[in-house]
């Protein structure tokens, strides 16, 4: 039985802790804040309750597997999973609206044909077939296996089978998601639908590789889910599974250093000088934090995965509305920007923030989220990750944009709260309040994440900033990979 110290109580760290404990190890989690869940937090006021982190769950099989492998009770016995239908409603720049059914390719094709014109659905359906091929090629190396030592193969090879496109007497293939939209989908509304999946992750579709086609594929193939009571309930269920497996938690315990002895991790030092010895250390923290904890020991070396350059955050506006949620309301509505190019320039360049950002409106059908005959609504938009920047003006514009999804919003609004990248920084420890993206192939490895192994033997990285990257499914898989590497050793090659 090994002693294992886990730094942080985010979803990746909790997933690793539960799996390691059930394997017979003695696990202690050290969390600098007063609660668990990382970005999965809740805000409550006047009987209203809001998720301030991820609002929906893709690929629930990751957490189903966690609960099967760590106990007798399945995930559905611990939380109520609700498949969201429609999966999403979209309001495009020209005013066109379309609702996309959940996990139904045929239904999505029919809906797009009806809303956007004959042929639109087929082009999207054909794209999903190609996206599935990219998924099949990258699913194991990017989600289910430790990062390959020869990760350059993933960095150099574009797995998306782009359609040949003749341009200026030359035949070219799409290399970016924006090119896929322009050359293969050939409709600005379909292009906006596609690019929205990258933008929601904080990625610029103009430079994001075509392999990001796996993002819409995952949603269409495996569905979109909500946890009754809010996504915080998923964190609560995983935390309680850890407690049931005798994981020890120490909240308000800030780790200030990773101890090293004889060339390997030997424990952690806490604020105040207390030392906790361990045989392995699992760090669920951002790269900058890990570098400080190890005095640079865990910094990537020459020839290793390049450091990511993405630095996008989330601005969240919580709305308390009088009056109940109307019948037939979509759980999620995406109101697309009127000028996508201007929006992208503002987010990823030096331009001013446009007046009409892309806004996601979440209106859960959950009576527990608001007092009777009232409604809790959450708005989110991608912003540059600068926690010291005021976001009040943008929050006001987001409310204006959201009126396209909630026409009577102004008349119903009781109050609102704004959550900025600074709040994300407080919750997750990411200094700039940025949100990690999922790992993607191609583009020289710039969208791969550091291996779960580090340069310090006995120290492992877990969570959204380590392989396989950000997002709830990826965080859960990082926990599975770290547990496998510790339990089975360096020859572990992932679940079969």
PyMOL commands that set and color helices and strands:
alter all, ss='L'
color gray80, all
select helices_A, chain A and resi 11-22+61-70+75-78+105-116+120-144+152-156+177-185+188-200+210-222+232-244+287-293+340-348+367-369+392-402+409-412+421-428+443-445+472-488
alter helices_A, ss='H'
color red, helices_A
select strands_A, chain A and resi 3-7+26-31+42-45+48-51+57-58+81-83+88-91+97-100+165-167+170-172+224-227+248-251+255-261+264-270+275-277+280-283+312-322+332-335+359-362+374-384+413-419+459-461
alter strands_A, ss='S'
color yellow, strands_A
deselect
rebuild
show_as cartoon
